């Protein structure tokens, strides 16, 4: 273990003391657990970010054109063929 010194405001100290008393753990253990919990959540999206990304996904999903797989396969085959020659012979819908 490494001994360190930190400065906390009174409200944080009161919160730490109450949490340690409720959990019946030393304050240093509560601080270590809190830091570990914070580190575990640091890379995760906030609820606001998650909601924004889901809304973006829903908007993009709605823009995917409806059609059959065979129609999509035929268009891909046409594009590949056109690349090998001089270009498309028909206009894409």
Secondary structure, DSSP 8 states (H G I E B T S, - for coil): ---------HHHHHHHHHHHHHHTS-HHHHHHHHHHHHHHHHTS--HHHHHHHHHHHHHHHHTS----HHHHHHHHHHHHHHHHTTS-SS---
